[in-house]
Each structure stands twice: as structure tokens, then as C-alpha cells.
Amino acid sequence: MRIGTAIAIYFVIWWVALFVVLPLKVRTQGEVGDVVPGTPASAPARPQLLLKAALTTVLAGIVFAGLWALMNSGLSLDDVPLLPKFH
């Protein structure tokens, strides 16, 4: 895999993983009981974006490493049982 392709795939995986990680450990201002005037009660009290970015990076790295290993293992769709053979 070329470096540009690898970076593009990692970038896409990172953004998908971000949407998985964002809702984790979210407490709204309404739940905490400290609603800032001018904001809705459903706004996050402490979004912890740096922690979520770090978790996203780790998760995306693990998924990318698995994808890279699968691509370099020599397996193909023809190795999956119950699928039609592609030639």
C-alpha cells in the first residue's frame, strides 16, 4: 500500500472512530445541574475533547493495523465461505 493511500484510509477510519467515541461519558448541563445561561440544558458539561481525540487515535490505529494485516495476509473474498467466487 502506498503511503498516500495509507494516510487517506487512516484519515477516514479516524473520522468514523471519532463518531463512535464522541458520545462516551457525556454528561449534559441539565444532568449536572449547572446550565450556563444562553445554552440548552442538553449541551455537554465537560466534553473532554482531548481525551476523546486520543482515544480516537488509538482506536483508529488498532483498526488500521488490523486492516493492513488483513490486506497483507494474502486473503481475498474468494477465501470467505458461502460467497460467490470472483475471478
C-alpha positions as CSV (number, residue, x, y, z in Angstrom):
1,M,0.0,0.0,0.0
2,R,1.4,3.4,-0.9
3,I,1.9,6.0,1.8
4,G,-0.7,8.4,0.4
5,T,-3.3,5.6,0.3
6,A,-2.5,4.6,3.8
7,I,-2.9,8.1,5.1
8,A,-6.2,8.6,3.4
9,I,-7.5,5.3,4.7
10,Y,-6.3,6.1,8.3
11,F,-8.0,9.5,8.0
12,V,-11.3,8.0,7.0
13,I,-11.1,5.4,9.8
14,W,-10.2,8.2,12.3
15,W,-13.3,10.2,11.5
16,V,-15.6,7.1,11.7
17,A,-14.0,6.2,15.0
18,L,-14.5,9.8,16.3
19,F,-18.2,9.4,15.9
20,V,-18.1,6.2,17.9
21,V,-16.1,7.8,20.7
22,L,-17.8,11.2,20.9
23,P,-20.9,10.0,22.9
24,L,-18.9,8.2,25.5
25,K,-19.0,9.6,29.1
26,V,-21.2,12.6,28.1
27,R,-23.0,14.4,30.9
28,T,-25.3,17.2,29.9
29,Q,-25.5,20.5,31.8
30,G,-29.0,19.5,32.7
31,E,-27.8,16.3,34.4
32,V,-25.1,18.1,36.2
33,G,-27.5,20.9,37.3
34,D,-25.3,23.7,36.1
35,V,-26.9,25.2,33.0
36,V,-25.0,28.1,31.6
37,P,-27.4,31.0,30.5
38,G,-27.9,31.0,26.8
39,T,-27.1,27.4,26.3
40,P,-29.6,24.4,26.1
41,A,-29.7,22.0,29.0
42,S,-28.7,19.3,26.6
43,A,-25.2,20.9,26.0
44,P,-22.3,18.8,27.3
45,A,-21.0,20.0,30.7
46,R,-17.4,18.8,30.1
47,P,-16.8,17.4,26.6
48,Q,-13.2,16.2,27.3
49,L,-12.3,16.6,23.6
50,L,-8.6,16.0,24.0
51,L,-9.2,12.7,25.8
52,K,-11.7,11.7,23.1
53,A,-9.2,12.7,20.3
54,A,-6.5,10.5,22.0
55,L,-8.9,7.6,22.3
56,T,-10.0,8.0,18.7
57,T,-6.3,8.0,17.6
58,V,-5.7,4.7,19.4
59,L,-8.9,3.1,18.2
60,A,-8.2,4.2,14.6
61,G,-4.6,2.9,14.9
62,I,-5.8,-0.6,16.0
63,V,-8.4,-0.8,13.3
64,F,-5.9,0.4,10.6
65,A,-3.3,-2.1,11.8
66,G,-5.9,-4.9,11.6
67,L,-6.9,-3.8,8.1
68,W,-3.3,-3.5,7.0
69,A,-2.5,-7.0,8.4
70,L,-5.6,-8.4,6.5
71,M,-4.6,-6.8,3.3
72,N,-1.0,-8.2,3.5
73,S,-2.1,-11.7,4.6
74,G,-2.9,-12.8,1.1
75,L,-6.6,-13.5,1.9
76,S,-9.3,-12.4,-0.6
77,L,-13.0,-12.6,-0.9
78,D,-12.6,-16.0,-2.6
79,D,-11.5,-17.3,0.8
80,V,-14.8,-16.4,2.5
81,P,-17.2,-19.4,2.5
82,L,-20.7,-19.1,1.1
83,L,-19.8,-16.2,-1.2
84,P,-19.8,-16.5,-4.9
85,K,-16.3,-16.8,-6.5
86,F,-14.9,-13.7,-8.0
87,H,-12.5,-14.2,-10.9
